Amino acid sequence: MARARLYRNNAEKQAAYRARHGDQQGPSQRLLAHLGQELHGRLREAIREGRNRVPATVLGPRADDTLINLIGYVSGVSPTGERE
């Protein structure tokens, strides 16, 4: 005899899984992209207004460049170093 279904459809099953394991999930790509763009904009404003605490070379032309430079800066690697 087949076991009774716990969920009516796969959407309910997935929602239940996410509810049980939500704290184990990392941040979404969308959230990380938004935070990167926000940080890029805030650094650009701070550098323009002269109130930045990081070198101006950390600011890249795009948000992803800025994040790569910032990772290099806090890691002790030159922000203007070569990348892949």
C-alpha positions as CSV (number, residue, x, y, z in Angstrom):
1,M,0.0,0.0,0.0
2,A,1.3,3.4,-0.9
3,R,2.1,6.0,1.7
4,A,-0.2,8.9,2.0
5,R,1.1,12.1,0.4
6,L,2.3,14.8,2.9
7,Y,2.1,17.6,0.3
8,R,-0.5,18.3,-2.4
9,N,2.2,19.3,-4.9
10,N,5.9,20.0,-5.3
11,A,5.6,23.7,-4.5
12,E,4.2,22.8,-1.0
13,K,7.0,20.3,-0.6
14,Q,9.7,22.8,-1.5
15,A,8.1,25.5,0.7
16,A,8.2,23.1,3.7
17,Y,11.8,22.2,3.0
18,R,12.8,25.9,2.8
19,A,10.9,26.5,6.1
20,R,12.8,23.7,7.8
21,H,16.2,24.5,6.4
22,G,16.0,28.3,5.7
23,D,18.7,29.1,8.3
24,Q,21.2,26.9,6.5
25,Q,20.8,28.8,3.2
26,G,23.3,31.5,2.2
27,P,22.2,34.9,1.0
28,S,20.7,35.1,-2.4
29,Q,22.6,36.2,-5.5
30,R,20.1,39.1,-5.8
31,L,20.8,40.3,-2.3
32,L,24.6,40.1,-2.8
33,A,24.4,42.0,-6.1
34,H,22.3,44.7,-4.5
35,L,24.7,45.1,-1.6
36,G,27.7,45.3,-4.0
37,Q,26.0,48.0,-6.0
38,E,25.1,49.9,-2.8
39,L,28.6,49.7,-1.5
40,H,30.0,50.9,-4.8
41,G,27.7,53.9,-4.8
42,R,28.5,54.8,-1.2
43,L,32.3,54.5,-1.7
44,R,31.9,56.7,-4.9
45,E,30.0,59.4,-2.9
46,A,32.5,59.2,0.1
47,I,35.5,59.6,-2.3
48,R,33.8,62.5,-4.1
49,E,33.0,64.3,-0.8
50,G,36.5,63.6,0.7
51,R,35.2,61.5,3.7
52,N,36.4,58.1,2.6
53,R,38.6,55.9,4.8
54,V,39.9,53.6,2.1
55,P,42.2,54.6,-0.8
56,A,40.5,56.0,-3.8
57,T,42.1,53.2,-5.9
58,V,39.6,50.8,-4.3
59,L,36.8,52.3,-6.4
60,G,36.5,50.6,-9.7
61,P,34.6,51.6,-12.8
62,R,31.9,49.0,-11.9
63,A,30.5,47.5,-8.7
64,D,32.2,44.1,-9.3
65,D,35.6,45.8,-9.9
66,T,35.1,47.7,-6.6
67,L,34.3,44.5,-4.7
68,I,37.4,42.8,-6.2
69,N,39.6,45.8,-5.3
70,L,38.1,45.9,-1.7
71,I,38.8,42.2,-1.2
72,G,42.4,42.8,-2.3
73,Y,42.7,45.9,-0.1
74,V,41.6,44.1,3.1
75,S,43.7,41.1,2.2
76,G,46.8,43.2,1.7
77,V,47.0,42.8,-2.0
78,S,47.3,45.9,-4.2
79,P,43.9,47.0,-5.5
80,T,45.5,47.8,-8.9
81,G,47.0,44.3,-9.2
82,E,46.4,42.1,-12.2
83,R,43.3,39.9,-12.3
84,E,42.2,37.1,-14.4
